[in-house]
Amino acid sequence: MLYTKIKDGVRCDLCARRCVIEEGKSGFCRVRVLEDGKLYSKVYCKIDGMAADPIEKKPLFHFAPGSKAFSISTSSCNFRCKFCLNYHSSQREEPVGRELTPNKIVELAIQNNCDGISYTYTEPTIFMEVAFDTAKKSHERGLYNTFVTNGYQTPEAIELIAPYLDAVTVDFKGSGNKEFYENYMDVPKVKPIFNALKKFKEEGIFIEITNLILPEVGDLENDTTHLSNWIVENLGSRTPLHITAFSPMYKMQHLPRTDSETLQRHIEIAKNAGLTFVYSGNIPGHDHENTYCFNCGFKAIERYSVYLKKNNLNEAGHCPKCDADLNISGVKWMGHGTGRKLF
């Protein structure tokens, strides 16, 4: 999907890199290859990762809380993050995986008592074809679809998937600092991510954002201030933001884990910028895991880490005490904890 024939081969129009690919070569992602003048995906239906997760693990705290997402991924990525949690899949030179058709993926989701499908673990943009086909069939069966993405899509890619995409989690690292993206992720520019966020909003797709804080190299407070201000001005003050802690991983095991105090400091920066719903991530038991009503202070949703403990929302997804709109989407898939009671 989405490529343009040019003099020297083709230009891929899925990812914001817009790689020019010559005959017999692949793009930066390693899995889109030009053969006989046509661009092919090497990962179509080749599923590398698969699990049934709580939607809160994505993390999506304001979309269908208490529901369950069947999560899938393929090998490789369009980023080269030196700290990648899923590097064993994202940094593969050659894809591996189990052959699963879109129909089979949807059936597995239903068999595992899931309410939707999440395209995650590695970057879903690079396996857009299987995501698109699966998402379409998923909607036909009454399931939702979500992307966990680095946001490095073209507007064309977002327009393509938008009719079947219900929510996105867009993951920032180091608060979107340009030099950090260049030095530690091999990403030449960050503006396409902000453009993609505007496009997701324009298409009516529900948005949550994460921001990974890395000690010593990706923890500048000014960057968090800039990112938070941008979110308020362009997406709205009630856009959920997750400030997440780094754990030593892959090529950056020499760095310390992000401590609770650092995380708290960046959370306060985001709140001071005007964001209503700011959460902590990767530090279980932290104070900022629950959803409180901004109007009356009632604990509307109680969580521990990525697990829902108690959902007190009313049937409209509002505060049960004062009926304030807490920007909860996907209400028709909303569960209420252990029994996953659905309305």
ChimeraX attribute file (.defattr): number of C-alpha atoms within 10 A of each C-alpha:
attribute: neighborCount
match mode: 1-to-1
recipient: residues
	/A:1	14
	/A:2	15
	/A:3	16
	/A:4	14
	/A:5	14
	/A:6	11
	/A:7	8
	/A:8	10
	/A:9	20
	/A:10	21
	/A:11	20
	/A:12	23
	/A:13	19
	/A:14	23
	/A:15	22
	/A:16	21
	/A:17	20
	/A:18	17
	/A:19	18
	/A:20	20
	/A:21	23
	/A:22	19
	/A:23	15
	/A:24	12
	/A:25	16
	/A:26	20
	/A:27	19
	/A:28	18
	/A:29	23
	/A:30	21
	/A:31	25
	/A:32	20
	/A:33	21
	/A:34	20
	/A:35	14
	/A:36	9
	/A:37	14
	/A:38	13
	/A:39	26
	/A:40	16
	/A:41	18
	/A:42	19
	/A:43	25
	/A:44	19
	/A:45	23
	/A:46	19
	/A:47	21
	/A:48	20
	/A:49	19
	/A:50	19
	/A:51	14
	/A:52	18
	/A:53	18
	/A:54	21
	/A:55	28
	/A:56	21
	/A:57	15
	/A:58	24
	/A:59	21
	/A:60	26
	/A:61	27
	/A:62	26
	/A:63	25
	/A:64	25
	/A:65	28
	/A:66	30
	/A:67	25
	/A:68	25
	/A:69	29
	/A:70	26
	/A:71	26
	/A:72	20
	/A:73	27
	/A:74	30
	/A:75	31
	/A:76	29
	/A:77	24
	/A:78	26
	/A:79	20
	/A:80	20
	/A:81	23
	/A:82	17
	/A:83	19
	/A:84	21
	/A:85	16
	/A:86	16
	/A:87	20
	/A:88	11
	/A:89	22
	/A:90	24
	/A:91	21
	/A:92	15
	/A:93	12
	/A:94	12
	/A:95	18
	/A:96	17
	/A:97	16
	/A:98	12
	/A:99	14
	/A:100	15
	/A:101	16
	/A:102	20
	/A:103	13
	/A:104	13
	/A:105	24
	/A:106	25
	/A:107	16
	/A:108	17
	/A:109	22
	/A:110	18
	/A:111	10
	/A:112	14
	/A:113	15
	/A:114	23
	/A:115	25
	/A:116	27
	/A:117	29
	/A:118	28
	/A:119	29
	/A:120	21
	/A:121	25
	/A:122	28
	/A:123	25
	/A:124	28
	/A:125	28
	/A:126	26
	/A:127	26
	/A:128	23
	/A:129	19
	/A:130	24
	/A:131	28
	/A:132	22
	/A:133	16
	/A:134	23
	/A:135	29
	/A:136	20
	/A:137	18
	/A:138	25
	/A:139	18
	/A:140	12
	/A:141	14
	/A:142	11
	/A:143	20
	/A:144	24
	/A:145	25
	/A:146	28
	/A:147	24
	/A:148	25
	/A:149	22
	/A:150	23
	/A:151	26
	/A:152	26
	/A:153	26
	/A:154	23
	/A:155	19
	/A:156	14
	/A:157	19
	/A:158	20
	/A:159	14
	/A:160	16
	/A:161	19
	/A:162	18
	/A:163	15
	/A:164	21
	/A:165	26
	/A:166	23
	/A:167	25
	/A:168	26
	/A:169	23
	/A:170	23
	/A:171	21
	/A:172	23
	/A:173	22
	/A:174	23
	/A:175	27
	/A:176	22
	/A:177	20
	/A:178	15
	/A:179	17
	/A:180	16
	/A:181	22
	/A:182	15
	/A:183	14
	/A:184	19
	/A:185	17
	/A:186	15
	/A:187	18
	/A:188	12
	/A:189	16
	/A:190	18
	/A:191	12
	/A:192	17
	/A:193	21
	/A:194	18
	/A:195	15
	/A:196	21
	/A:197	25
	/A:198	15
	/A:199	19
	/A:200	22
	/A:201	13
	/A:202	12
	/A:203	16
	/A:204	13
	/A:205	20
	/A:206	21
	/A:207	23
	/A:208	24
	/A:209	22
	/A:210	25
	/A:211	23
	/A:212	23
	/A:213	27
	/A:214	26
	/A:215	18
	/A:216	10
	/A:217	13
	/A:218	21
	/A:219	20
	/A:220	16
	/A:221	17
	/A:222	13
	/A:223	17
	/A:224	24
	/A:225	19
	/A:226	16
	/A:227	20
	/A:228	24
	/A:229	21
	/A:230	15
	/A:231	24
	/A:232	17
	/A:233	11
	/A:234	13
	/A:235	17
	/A:236	14
	/A:237	19
	/A:238	19
	/A:239	21
	/A:240	23
	/A:241	30
	/A:242	27
	/A:243	27
	/A:244	23
	/A:245	20
	/A:246	23
	/A:247	21
	/A:248	16
	/A:249	16
	/A:250	15
	/A:251	13
	/A:252	15
	/A:253	12
	/A:254	9
	/A:255	16
	/A:256	13
	/A:257	15
	/A:258	21
	/A:259	15
	/A:260	14
	/A:261	9
	/A:262	15
	/A:263	25
	/A:264	17
	/A:265	12
	/A:266	26
	/A:267	24
	/A:268	14
	/A:269	20
	/A:270	27
	/A:271	18
	/A:272	13
	/A:273	20
	/A:274	18
	/A:275	21
	/A:276	20
	/A:277	24
	/A:278	24
	/A:279	23
	/A:280	25
	/A:281	23
	/A:282	18
	/A:283	18
	/A:284	14
	/A:285	13
	/A:286	16
	/A:287	12
	/A:288	21
	/A:289	23
	/A:290	23
	/A:291	22
	/A:292	18
	/A:293	22
	/A:294	15
	/A:295	13
	/A:296	12
	/A:297	12
	/A:298	15
	/A:299	18
	/A:300	20
	/A:301	22
	/A:302	17
	/A:303	20
	/A:304	16
	/A:305	19
	/A:306	19
	/A:307	19
	/A:308	24
	/A:309	16
	/A:310	19
	/A:311	20
	/A:312	19
	/A:313	21
	/A:314	13
	/A:315	13
	/A:316	14
	/A:317	25
	/A:318	19
	/A:319	26
	/A:320	16
	/A:321	16
	/A:322	12
	/A:323	15
	/A:324	14
	/A:325	14
	/A:326	21
	/A:327	14
	/A:328	20
	/A:329	20
	/A:330	16
	/A:331	20
	/A:332	14
	/A:333	22
	/A:334	25
	/A:335	21
	/A:336	20
	/A:337	19
	/A:338	10
	/A:339	8
	/A:340	16
	/A:341	12
	/A:342	14
	/A:343	11
